[in-house]
Amino acid sequence: MQPEIMKDLQAALDAAKSRYIAQNAQSKALHEEAVNVLPGGNTRTILHTDPFPIYMKYGKSYQVTSEDGIIYTDLAGEFTAALYGHSNPVILSAINDVLQNVGMNVGATTAQERLFARKICERFQLERMRLTNSGTEANLHALAAARKFTGKRKVVTFSGGYHGAVLTFSGGQPASNNVDIDDWIVVKYNDLDAAKEAIRSPGVAAVLVEGMQGANGCICGTSEFLHGIQEASSEAGVLFILDEVMTSRISEGGLGALRGLKPDLKTFGKYLGGGLAFGAFGGRADVMAAFDPRLSGYISHSGTFNNNTLVTHAGHVGLTTVFTPEVARRFTEVGDSFREKLNEVTKGTRIYFTGIGTVATAHFLAKGPRHIECADDVEEVPELKTLFWFEMLEAGFWVTLRGFIALILETPPSELERFVQAVQSFTSRHQNLVALDA
Ligand SMILES: Cc1ncc(COP(=O)(O)O)c(C=O)c1O
């Protein structure tokens, strides 16, 4: 960007930040207290924002209300986990029923976990599955299964991929706090030749991939890339693990089913627990047999809350009566049309929305073009992204600083339309900053 435009951008950003501080005094005060007990006032890194985060008091349906009394339309959707909205009545009634009639933490095998597991297996074409408490755990256990099955250790994964708190791969390498730091082969996303070469290298147990890199900016894997990985893995005797933690909502059977993929294992998380802490993994019966306690040499898969009564009831009712296959199909159409409208009103600017269905990310491109296959190749203007965030909050939309959007089922179409208009106003108001030749 030209230096004088950068100066204008910085001035707009400073003004927006001053308004943010003035409008959110209670959040600021809470943050100043929180830093005395939590490092940086934070216990979940992604929620850290400068100069301080907005503190949310409660959520209802598609809205959240801050400690400063501001009501927002929630477009962040708890990074896909809040698909059912905040306290959906069906989910709430299932939870109340558990509290009144089943009890929490019964410390035993229950009939309900079998029902929930059967539903997940049916929907996502799994022969066997197991429950965990997070998507991170689901991936860790899936990798353990692949290692036991193949007797190998290395795992091929992709730059920019995010598979959990200790499974992060930005900038082409494992993060310093990752597990098994020496066992990863990190390849460029959507680069099939490089992926094939890595998959065929010695000692590889599995390839772990997202069908759409969610945390990396909703970059979609091409069909050719994903099918190519599947084929190369099968030929090399390497297990193909599809991380559906964010993408299981993209169709009734997830993004894998939409793309016609048949992974050896899939991993899950987010909304599938009805809004409670959840994870799951499953797939081929012969691979999942690694966890069968009746067999000698089985792997122990522990977790106090794996089969907790709240999640097995709330998740089951959500999948059977709220997010039915028909609803899943329609919701993805709503999301696709929303993203198309956003790209229409931002045409000719630096702003571009990637994603699929109801999950999207706003990008603020330094140069264009409006086509992204690998986020590593794309330069963004972070100041513009931050300005957008401040101004969307002012317009009453709860969006993430990174531009990530995940729709909530109950969001009225009029609110989606209002957001499209807010984005259009942003581009007109800041034409000098967003124009591609600026
Ligand atoms: C693709 C993907 N895999 C795994 C995870 C980790 O899930 P959790 O936060 O439940 O551990 C996430 C979380 O955002 C994710 O997006």
The ligand as a MOL file (V3000), in Angstrom:
LIG
                    3D

  0  0  0     0  0            999 V3000
M  V30 BEGIN CTAB
M  V30 COUNTS 16 16 0 0 0
M  V30 BEGIN ATOM
M  V30 1 C -9.8020 -28.3930 12.1970 0
M  V30 2 C -9.6840 -28.4120 13.6930 0
M  V30 3 N -9.2030 -29.5030 14.2960 0
M  V30 4 C -9.0990 -29.5800 15.6260 0
M  V30 5 C -9.4790 -28.5390 16.4250 0
M  V30 6 C -9.3370 -28.6390 17.9200 0
M  V30 7 O -10.5690 -28.7630 18.5320 0
M  V30 8 P -10.7390 -28.3830 20.0890 0
M  V30 9 O -10.6310 -26.9170 20.1960 0
M  V30 10 O -12.0860 -28.9310 20.4480 0
M  V30 11 O -9.6330 -29.1080 20.7960 0
M  V30 12 C -10.0120 -27.3880 15.8500 0
M  V30 13 C -10.4420 -26.2460 16.6820 0
M  V30 14 O -10.6880 -25.1610 16.2230 0
M  V30 15 C -10.1010 -27.3120 14.4400 0
M  V30 16 O -10.5640 -26.2170 13.8260 0
M  V30 END ATOM
M  V30 BEGIN BOND
M  V30 1 1 1 2
M  V30 2 1 2 3
M  V30 3 2 2 15
M  V30 4 2 3 4
M  V30 5 1 4 5
M  V30 6 1 5 6
M  V30 7 2 5 12
M  V30 8 1 6 7
M  V30 9 1 7 8
M  V30 10 2 8 9
M  V30 11 1 8 10
M  V30 12 1 8 11
M  V30 13 1 12 13
M  V30 14 1 12 15
M  V30 15 2 13 14
M  V30 16 1 15 16
M  V30 END BOND
M  V30 END CTAB
M  END
